[in-house]
Amino acid sequence: MSYSWPLIIVGFGGMINETIDRIMLLKLYPGTIEEAFSQSGIYSANYKLAVLIVLFIQAFRMGAEPFFFKQSTAENAQRTYARVMKFFVIACCFCFLGVTLFLDIWKYFMGTKRPEYYTGLKVVPILMTAKIFLGIYYNLSIWYKIKNKNLTGAWITLGGAAITILFNWIFIPIWGYMACAIATILCYGFMMAVSYTLGQKHYPVPYAWKKILAYIVICLLLFGLHQAFIQLDLNRWINRGAAMASIGLFALLVLNVERKEFAKMPFIRKFIKAV
């Protein structure tokens, strides 16, 4: 119980970060009740597209935490955690590109009866970036679980919840559901940064941060370039071809940078040699 009770606070703070923005949107939006419900509906519908990356993160978390605890007594545990983090971020980047570059397809998963939902697609890249930060935080959080400093993790999560509540309280009346998306990325960015800073003091792990940040920035640049390309108003199949080309370029970049790492993997090694 002494080990686990702070994790209850972590879970409670996580629920605040995930759900309270839509409640506050209904209460704080300055328009009519109908307009507030419209804003909430648009935001919630587009939030579901970001869940596509959350499903991957949750699946990873369920498998990774037992693995992390098992590796904690190994001699090179920190190096293993660093490698897992790097490949986790690479996988998240592919998820990000796979959704954001094909929003013209994914939007139909929200249905076709309410095309007004499509006006909120601009929050999807923000929310997906926020979820990548959340996934990185899950990776980083292993330090306080191994070192039995779960109360520190609880304070980090509550700090993120405070950012969520305060930012939404101030900016929902001004920006509507866009404030909810920005609050989400600020919250998870804060949790990621603080967990990394404290973790390096108590349980140093040699994360490849230059590569990790480079991959995330390159993904965001590819998304921005694709959005600029769409403004040329070309055929939708040309736009989708450009999206596929962007993903292919990112794959080649990763393959070239991580060639030595991939060469150690049994199933990928043959492909590396062929290329």
C-alpha positions, 0 to 999 in steps of 0.5 A: 500500500505504501508503494501503490497509494501515490499511483492512485493520485497519478491515475486521478491526475491522468483522468483530469488531464484526459477529461476535464477540458470537455467539461470546462468547455461546456461551462466556460464557452462564452456563447449560447448553450447550443454553441458550447455543445457544438464546440464540445462535439467538434472537439470530442469528435476530432479527439477520437482521431488522436486516440489512434496513437493512444491505442498504440501507447497503451498497448506499449505501456502494458507490455513495457512496464513488466519488461522495464521492471524485469530489466531493472536489475540487469547490468545494462538496464539504462542502455536498454531503456534508452533504446526502447525509448528511441524506437518507441518515438520512431514508431509514434512518429510513423503513427503521427504521419500516418494520421496527420498526412491522411486527415482527408481520409481519417475524417470520415471516421467521424461520420458524414452526417455532420461535416461541421466536425471537419472544421476541427481537424486543425487540433488533431496534429496538436493532440497527436503531438501531445500524446507522443509527449505523454508516451515519452512520459510513460517511458520516463516514469520508470525512474520513480517506480524503480526508486520508490519515489511514486509520490514525486510522480503524483506531484508531477501529474498534479502539476500537469493537471493544474496547467490543464485547469488553469490554461483552460480556465483562462483561454477557453472563453477566448479560443474555444476548443483550440485552448483545450488542445493547446492545454493538452500539449502544454500539460504533457510537455511539462510532465515530460520535461520535469520527469526527465530532469528529475529522473536524470538526477535520481536514475540517469539513463543515456537517452538519445535526445538529439535523435529523438527531438530530431525525429519529432521535429522532422515529422512536424516539418513534413506535416507542415510541408504537406499542408503547404502542398495541399494549398496548391489545390491539386488532385486529391490523389496527388496529395495522397501520393505526396503524403506517401512519399513523405512517409517513405522519405522519413522511413529512409531517413530512419533506416539510414540513421539507425542502420546499425541498430536495425542490423541487430534485429533478426527479422529486419537484418535481411531487409537491411542487407538487401537495401 
